[in-house]
Amino acid sequence: MGRYDGQWKTYRRLRLAHRIASWGFLPFLFLLEILHQMEVPISVLVVAAYLLVSAVASFRFYFFRCPRCKRFFAMTWRYAPMPFQRECLHCGLKKFSNGE
């Protein structure tokens, strides 16, 4: 076990939640259309709940902190969040490494 394994496990969970929230939009629209055809009045609440969950998942993923320097892993004051960043923009820690 490396010293950053727990943080990288959290990163993987956040990344998966972000992907599900992002790619789940099309199946969600299909479900929403079915609810709309059934004339279910709760569809507005379902949309609001989905958007809230999606926003929280994305926010937590983009603002993940580097295990070594505790600063944002893929974002600085100059750069927007970069989800495909391979190393910390501040200290250079490679993604999923244990600090060697």
N, C-alpha and C positions, 0 to 999 in steps of 0.2 A: 504494500500500500504506500503510495506517495503522499506527500503532505498536502496536495491540492485536490486529491481525488473526490472529496465531498463537494467541493465547489464546482468541479467540472461535471459531477453528476447532476447538480442543481442546474447548471448551464444547459445540459442535454434535455432535462425536463422542460425548462423554459423554452428552448428551441422547438421542442415537439409541440408544446401548447400553442406557440406562435404559428407554427405550420398548420396545425389543425384548425385554428381560428381563421387563418388566411385562406386555406384551400377548402375549408368547410363551408364557404360562402355559397357555392353553387348548389350543393345538396340542401343547404338551409333555404335557399330560394325555392327549390322544388317543394320542400315541406310547407313552406309558407303559401305557395300556390294551392296546395291541397287543402290547407286550412281555410284559405279564402273561398275556395269553391264550396266548402262545407258551411260557409257563412259563420265561422267561429269569430266572435268579436274580440277575442283575446289576441289576435294576430299582431296588433300594435304593441302589446306588452312583450310578446315573443321577440319582435324585432328589436325593441329597446334592450331587452335582456341580452340578446346575441351581440349587439353592438357594444354594450358595456363589457361583456366578457372578452370580446375580441380586443377592445382597446386596452384592457388591463393586461391581457396576455402579451400584447405587443410592447406595451410600456415596460413591463418587467424584463422582457427579453432584451430590448434595446438598452436598458439602463443596468445591465449586468456589470458588476464590479470585478475587476481583475483580482484573482486570489493573492497575488504578490503585493501589488502597490495600492490596492483598494480604490483605485480610480476607475472611471468608466472604461471598460475593455475596448470598445470599438467606437468611441466618440470623444471628441474634444470640443472646445468652444468654437473652433474653426470648421470642424467637419461634422456633417450630419451622421446619424447612426449608420454604421456599415455592417450589416449582419454577416457578411462573408469575410470579415477581417480574420487573418490567420495569426496575428500576434497583437499583443497589447500595444496601443499607440503611445503609451507613456513609458513603460519599462521594457518592452520587447519580449515579454513572456509569450512563448509559442502556445497556441491553443492546444489544450489537453496535455501539456507537458507538466512535469512535476518540479520544474525550476532548475533543472541541470543546465 
